[in-house]
Amino acid sequence: MLAMKRTQGRPIFQRVFVVLLISTFGLLVVQNIQTFGSLQDYGLKPVTSREFGGFLLSFLIGASAITFSLPLGIALALGRTSKLPFLRGASTTFIEFIRGVPLITLLFIASTLLNIFLPPGSNFDIVMRVVIMVTLFASAYIAEIIRGALSAVPTGQAEGAASLGLNYWQTQRLIILPQALKISIPGIVSTFIAVFKDTTLVSIIGLLDPLGLANNIRADSAWTGIVWEIYGFAALIFFIFCFAMSQYSMWLERQLKTDHH
């Protein structure tokens, strides 16, 4: 029975999630390695968050948002479809507020207004603030994609699970969510690609993303190249990452046979 089988793609989702989680944690450790000792002990020079940039910054923000927005988006989608009024209302309010505010506004909030609500003298790392805001932004869109996929799953699936004695969480984990995630693969990956490209917006708040770094290089009097070389290289790198995610999405759809003949 399809509803009772573990989907073939579940181990793939788990492996991708674990790899992204480990890589994100590793990047955070590298950025904040001074907490484990003096950087001079490792032959390295301390780098502040404002000086941390380039494609490593985009990858850190993008990988963190992709890793943490998916489980948060699933939780928000389940909350919005819940029968509990408070949980449904809180999830709906959060999703609609985040979707109704531009990402650049959230980045400005993370950069400036958030310090107003923190205790005096506290220092909340700017990169961590940006990661949190981008994660919340992506999770709201993923929640709506998954909510639509949950609505596409036939109600007979849940009714069949209830007849077998499965509780709510067992039904969601074993039957409903695997089917909904298969349906929502294209939308989720499209959101991931958009989030990765939107990491260039952090240049507005003073972080050196690839485009911000390119502007600094172009403004340097020592630069003797032509303008399109810098931006062409940045565009090529972004295309490689985004095209790889798109191709992986198509391969995953074929593996999971989402066409439902």
Secondary structure, DSSP 8 states (H G I E B T S, - for coil): -GGGS--TTHHHHHHHHHHHHHHHHHHHHHHTGGGGS-GGGGT-----GGG--SHHHHHHHHHHHHHHHHHHHHHHHHHHT-S-HHHHHHHHHHHHHHHTS-HHHHHHHHHTGGGGGS-TT----HHHHHHHHHHHHHHHHHHHHHHHHHHHS-HHHHHHHHHTT--HHHHIIIIIHHHHHHHTHHHHHHHHHHHHHHGGGGGGGT---HHHHHHHHHHSTT--S-HHHHHHHHHHHHHHHHHHHHHHHHHHHHHHTTT--
